């Protein structure tokens, strides 16, 4: 058993998984071996299905059960090289209420942001009340500085509309343009100027920024 666990550790390190993943996988596999009181390579698919139907296991959180399943899949696929046939239904994920930032949170977020690109994204998104998809699809020609409007094409319901832009948002956009000189997409991808920034990239940057400030 210890040999298999060591093989799991070696394979995880080789594949570049995190130390926390390695620790979680090994702990769950050890518990599994103790549960059946037998080596891991002797545990059958039927026994695993019984294991996951145990009321004590079913009481665990969805995340804990998922880690258990992932550790078993990793063992069978990468170490034992055996097919695995599991009949498991994870508990449904509980919906979480969205977290909203207060005005003070937004002010601190904007004031502390030193990245011109991210700061402009936040200012425009918050100042104009845009969805992320709408924000990232803005083109340079959609912004009318004289009329103080931005054309939002293909918004919710695939409808287009104009949003009013405040002087402070316009000033931020002008500062951004002077630094990045966009010609097509206002917020283009860092790698491809003919493509807009991806929503996942913006969410990741915003999440990291929020952790540091709020």
CORBELHU-V679301 format. One record per helix or strand of 2 or more residues. SS is the DSSP state (a for helix, b for strand). FROM is the first residue (numbers start at 1). TO is the last residue. If there is no record, write none. Layout:
SS,FROM,TO
SS,FROM,TO
This chain:
a,2,15
a,19,36
a,40,42
a,45,53
a,55,58
a,62,80
a,103,112
a,116,128
a,132,136
a,140,142
b,143,144
b,149,152
a,156,158
b,161,164
a,167,180
a,199,213
